[in-house]
Amino acid sequence: MDSNEFKSKILPLGRKLFNFARLILNDKDEAQDAVQEVFIKLWNYRNKMDSVKNTEAFAMKITKNWCYDRLKAKKPLLIEDYGNGFDYQKDSSNPHSLLETSDRINRYNNILLGLPEQQRMITQLRDVEGYEFDEIADILNISVNTIRVNLSRARKKIKESIINIENHGH
């Protein structure tokens, strides 16, 4: 892989890698550092990239491993600001719509905070980033069946929480 191929295949993954790293690390600056480190690792591995079936899944796996290594070096953190990872279109001409969207994202983020870590990561990868089950299995080193079970449980909890909020306001 030459530098032009690296720029066209690897660098565009930066946003996804950043969002995933921030999900795990709960720190914007550390997530940026993680992406830089992953890019360096991928650049150093560029001559062997032809043997990689799915470059994007491979990059996500390296990101996950780097983040977990980083967390092992210090105490675990909880995710507090999940919403900054969402890309949503802001309609500045309609402040009411913007406020509703912001409230919905904040509620969703708070619900996600209540999920177990594995369910949070699977939900992020599948529902937010759009990865396929086999890609998630490769990234997280778990079976597709485990992913399906965890995703189903996470979605059920999210649905129940949203219904509870809509019906009872909390």
C-alpha positions in Angstrom: 0.0 0.0 0.0 1.5 3.3 -1.0 0.8 6.7 0.5 -2.0 7.6 -2.0 -3.8 4.3 -1.3 -3.3 4.9 2.5 -4.8 8.4 2.1 -7.8 7.1 0.2 -8.6 3.9 2.2 -7.4 4.6 5.7 -7.6 8.3 6.5 -11.3 8.5 5.7 -11.9 6.1 8.6 -10.7 8.7 11.1 -14.2 9.9 12.2 -15.4 6.4 12.9 -12.2 5.5 14.7 -12.5 8.6 16.7 -16.1 8.0 17.7 -15.4 4.5 18.7 -12.3 5.5 20.7 -14.2 8.2 22.5 -16.9 5.7 23.3 -14.4 3.5 25.0 -12.1 6.2 26.5 -14.6 8.9 27.3 -12.0 11.5 26.6 -11.9 13.6 23.4 -8.2 14.2 23.6 -7.3 10.6 24.3 -9.6 9.5 21.5 -7.7 11.8 19.1 -4.4 10.4 20.4 -5.8 6.9 19.8 -6.7 7.6 16.2 -3.2 9.0 15.6 -1.6 5.9 17.2 -3.8 3.6 15.1 -2.9 5.5 11.9 0.8 5.1 12.8 0.3 1.3 13.4 -1.6 1.0 10.1 1.0 2.9 8.3 3.7 0.6 9.7 1.6 -2.4 8.7 0.9 -1.0 5.2 3.1 -3.6 3.4 1.0 -6.4 4.8 -2.4 -4.8 4.3 -3.1 -7.0 1.2 -3.6 -9.9 3.5 -6.4 -8.1 5.5 -9.9 -9.0 4.3 -11.7 -5.9 5.7 -9.5 -2.9 6.2 -12.1 -0.9 8.1 -12.8 -3.8 10.6 -9.1 -4.3 11.1 -8.7 -0.6 11.9 -11.5 -0.7 14.4 -10.0 -3.8 16.0 -6.7 -2.0 16.4 -8.5 1.0 17.9 -10.4 -1.2 20.4 -7.2 -2.9 21.4 -5.2 0.3 21.8 -8.0 1.9 23.9 -8.3 -1.2 26.1 -4.5 -1.1 26.6 -4.8 2.5 27.5 -7.5 1.9 30.0 -5.6 -0.9 31.6 -2.9 1.7 32.4 -5.4 3.7 34.5 -8.7 3.2 36.2 -11.8 2.6 34.1 -14.0 5.5 33.1 -17.7 5.9 32.5 -19.0 7.5 29.3 -20.5 10.9 30.1 -20.7 12.7 26.8 -21.8 10.2 24.2 -23.7 12.8 22.1 -20.8 14.5 20.6 -20.2 11.4 18.5 -23.5 11.8 16.7 -23.6 13.6 13.4 -27.0 15.2 12.9 -28.1 18.0 10.7 -28.7 21.2 12.6 -31.6 23.3 11.3 -30.7 26.8 12.6 -33.8 28.2 11.0 -36.0 26.2 13.4 -34.8 26.4 17.0 -37.7 24.3 18.3 -36.8 21.5 16.0 -33.1 21.8 17.0 -34.1 21.7 20.7 -36.2 18.6 20.2 -33.4 16.9 18.4 -30.9 17.8 21.1 -33.3 16.6 23.8 -33.8 13.3 22.0 -30.1 12.7 21.6 -29.5 13.6 25.3 -32.2 11.1 26.3 -30.7 8.4 24.1 -27.2 9.1 25.5 -28.5 8.7 29.0 -30.2 5.5 28.1 -27.0 4.2 26.5 -25.1 5.0 29.7 -27.3 2.6 31.5 -26.3 -0.3 29.2 -23.5 -2.7 30.0 -20.3 -1.9 28.1 -20.5 -4.7 25.6 -24.1 -3.7 24.7 -23.0 -0.1 24.4 -20.2 -1.0 22.0 -22.3 -3.3 19.9 -25.1 -0.7 19.7 -22.6 1.9 18.6 -21.0 -0.3 16.0 -24.2 -1.7 14.6 -26.9 1.1 14.9 -24.7 4.2 14.8 -21.7 3.2 12.6 -23.6 0.7 10.5 -21.2 -2.3 10.7 -22.3 -5.8 9.7 -22.5 -8.5 12.3 -19.4 -10.3 11.0 -17.4 -7.1 11.1 -18.5 -6.5 14.7 -17.6 -10.1 15.6 -14.1 -9.5 14.1 -13.7 -6.2 15.9 -14.8 -7.4 19.3 -13.7 -11.0 19.1 -17.1 -12.4 19.9 -19.5 -14.6 18.0 -22.2 -13.3 15.8 -24.8 -15.0 18.0 -23.5 -13.2 21.1 -23.7 -9.9 19.1 -27.3 -10.6 18.1 -28.3 -11.5 21.7 -26.6 -8.4 23.2 -28.0 -6.1 20.5 -31.5 -7.5 21.0 -31.2 -6.9 24.8 -29.8 -3.4 24.3 -32.6 -2.5 21.9 -35.2 -3.9 24.2 -33.8 -1.8 27.1 -33.6 1.3 24.9 -37.2 0.8 23.7 -38.5 0.3 27.3 -36.7 3.4 28.5 -38.0 5.5 25.7 -41.6 4.3 26.3 -41.1 5.0 30.0 -39.9 8.5 29.3 -42.7 9.3 26.9 -45.4 7.9 29.2 -44.1 9.1 32.6 -41.6 11.8 31.7 -38.6 10.1 33.4 
